[in-house]
């Protein structure tokens, strides 16, 4: 099994086809065909962390650099999304290995204070076991149709210290200044 970090513009047509296979196997019935420029209405990724086994893509984590507003501060983050491990590759700690590689790629990229992600309550403890920390904040973003979204505090939002300490996360609500990842 290999894990590769690939810039979005470096994805080959084969990579895109295999990523589509991975995502459509999980989400086709609920969300339709996967589109790398607008994955299920979320923001696209600048970087893809891809796990491969026997020529198949069996895992993905995407992230994109953005400066968000937190209270009165601007914070450089790598917004994480598109986290998926194929059913056949689950139960082998691949998710933890991929998130470790994702954190390494964020750090090597430079200029990123924190990783940032929102998730379902059912998987928040997994991210916490990988070094992410839950924060309780209101969050503003933009929906796929361009309308503003306001989420009250309480939904699972997690941050990962990359170039700054967790204690330096500023107080206040979060404005993603775009679509969520």
N, C-alpha and C positions, 0 to 999 in steps of 0.2 A: 504494500500500500504506500502510495506517495502523496505528499501534500505540497502543492505548488501555490505560489503567490503570483497572480497575473493581473497586470493593469488592464482596465476595461478595454482600452484600444488594442491591447495585445491578444485578446481572445480570438482564436481561430474560428472558422466556420464549424469545424468539428467540435470545438469546445462549446460553442453556442448550441449546437444540436444536442450534445450530451447533457448540458445544463437544462435545456428544454425537456428532455426525457425525464430527468430527475424531478423537476418541479411539476411537470404535468402528471407524473405517476401519483403524486401526493395531492395536488390541488386542482386538476383539470375540471372535475365535476363541480367544484364550488366557485372557481374563479375564472375558468376558461384557460385558453392557451397562454403560457408564460411569454412575456415580452421583456427582453433585457433593458429596454429604454424606459419602460414604465411597469415594473414588476408588480402586478396586482394593485396598481394605483399608488404604490409607494415611490419614493425617490430612487433613482438608479444609483448604482455603485461605481466608484472610481477604481476599486481594487476588489478582486475576487480571490478568496482562499479556497482552493479546490482539492478535494481528496479523490484519488483515482485508484481503482483496483481492477485488474484484468481488463484494462482498456475502457472501463466504464467510470463515469463520474458518480461517486457514492456519497459525496458530501460537499456542502458549500457554505461559506460565510462571506458576505459582502460588506464593504464599508466605504463611506464617502466623507471626505474632509469638508467641514463647514464651520463658520463662526456663528454661534448662536448667542442669544441674549439670555442672561441669567440675572434676574434682579436688575441692578444698574451696571452690570459688567458684560463684557464680550468674552466669550470662551471658545477657543479653538477645540473642536471635537472631531472624532471619527465616529459618525453615526453608523451603527451596525444594523444589518437586516439580512433577510434571505438566508437565515440559519436553517439548514436542513440536512439531515443524515438519512440516506435511503433505509428502508426497512431492513434490507438484507445486511446492512453494515452496522446496525444499532447493537448496543450492549458490549462494545469492545473499546470503550473510552475514546472513540474517534472524535466525538464532540469536544472533549476536553483538550485533546491534542490540537484540533483545529483552532480552538479559541486561543490556545497558547501561541500558535503560529500567527494568528490574527493580531494579538497584542504585540508580538515581536515586529510584525510588519508596520504597525502603527508607530512604534518607537523608532524604527529605522527610517521611516518616512520623514520624521522630524517635524517640529512645530505643532504637535498635537498634545494638548494638555490632558484630555480625558477621552476614553471611549464612552459612547452613549448609546443606550438602547431601551426600547420599550418592549414588553413581552406579555404573554398570557400568564396569569397567576400560577398555572400548573407547571410552568418551567422556570419560574423565578429562582427557586432554590438551586436548580442546576447551574445557572449563571453565578449565583453567590458561591457555589462550590468551586468555581473557576476564578475567583478573586474579584468579581464584580460586587458593587455595594449599592444597596437599594437606597434611593432618596425619595422623600415625600414632597412633591411639588405639583403645582398646577402647570399644565403644559398647553401652549398654543402652537398650532400648526396650520397648514393649508391642505384641504382635501383635494382629491384628484380633480374635482370639478372647479377648483379655484376658490371655494368658499372657506371661510375661517372655521377652525375647529378649536373649541375650548374644553379641555379635560380637567376636571377637578382633581385635587390631590387624592392619592390613594391607588391609582392604577400602577402596576409595576413598572417603574423606571429605575434603571441601574446605570452606574458610572464605573469606569475602570481608570484608576490613576495611570497615566502614561508618562508624562513629563512633569507632573505636579503631584503634590501630596493630596490625599483625600480631604484633609482638613482645609485645603485652600478652595474647595468648591464654594462659590459664593451663595449667599442666601437670596431667596426670591423665586418668583415664578420663572418658568422657562419659555422662551419664544424660539421655536426651531427655525423661524425665518424661511419656511418652505415646507415641503411635504416631509412626513416622517419616513424613516427608513424601514 
